Structures are given as C-alpha cells and as structure tokens.
Amino acid sequence: MADQHPGKPRKLRTSVKGPLMFSAFWAAVTFVAVLIFASGGSAKVPRFDLAFTGAGIAFIVTLVIAAMLSMSYKENAEHLGKGSGVNLSSAKRPSHGFGAPGSHNPPASDAGPDGSADR
C-alpha cells in the first residue's frame, strides 16, 4: 500500500482488477467443465446447479489464493541488485580444488596401499 500515489492509477499488482480477472477466468472454465461432465451425456438435462456451484467455489478459492500471493509480495532491497554478493562469478577456481591443473591426481606420498610407510 505504500507505493500508491493519489491521482495515479494503481499497478496491476496492487489493483483488484488482476486477481478478479484471474478468478473469473477459472470460474468460467470450471463452469463449462462441470456443465459438460456432470450432465453425463447429451441426452440428459444439463446440470446448471452443479456448474454454478463449481464456478462459485473456483472463483472464491482462486481469489483467496491470488489475494494471499499479492499480499506476500515484497520488493527487494536496492543493495541486493548491486552485485555485492560473495559468488560474483561461476568460474571454477583453483582455490576450491575444482578445475585446477593436476587436481585429479592426488600428490604421491611415502605411504603404501595399506597406509603404512615403506622404510
């Protein structure tokens, strides 16, 4: 609510129009699907009561979910996009032991295969 300015239209994320259109679309899809599948064929009477019930449930559920998701939205802080993170490059570095020349062969030691030194 802090990013609203008087006299200016709201963004789609903060307006009510987006979640309402989203919910209305899924309510219409549910209405048509329930009307077709709950009737049980073209020889029977269409079940409008079940279609309206399903559309109402779909509308309410999707509206609540969209409202909860829009309320949980938060802008990132400005310093997060400045590249001040630890891993600025995905290149493999020899200090990590990955990709360094000769890192595939461990250094030879005086120890034998059983771990005891040959002297």
JOHUDA-V151425 format. One record per helix or strand of 3 or more residues. SS is the DSSP state (H for helix, E for strand). FROM is the first residue (numbers start at 1). LEN is the number of residues. If there is no record, write none. Layout:
BEGIN
ss=[SS | SS]
from=[FROM | FROM]
len=[LEN | LEN]
END
This chain:
BEGIN
ss=[H | H | H | H]
from=[17 | 48 | 78 | 94]
len=[23 | 24 | 4 | 3]
END
